[in-house]
């Protein structure tokens, strides 16, 4: 099966996150029906830019904690207007 044809399982921790007047979609996902590691992508809702973490996470909670740690350290401005890029 092509990777393009595979379905994804989204974590219940995925969703819209609002902080400091900004809003992003947090996408935490893996291939459905697997025990693959979780992937993390954050999409800025105002610009459509995104940041995708290059590393994966053993749990969806670890992925969410990586996102919240970045917000606490850099604020929502870290996501504003970003072109697609890999993060750590």
Buried (B, 14 or more C-beta within 10 A) or exposed (E): EEEEEEEEBBBEBBEEBEEEEBBBBBBBBBBEEEEEBBBBBBBBBEEEBBBBBEEEBEEBEBBBEBBEEBBEEEEBEBBEEBEEEEBE
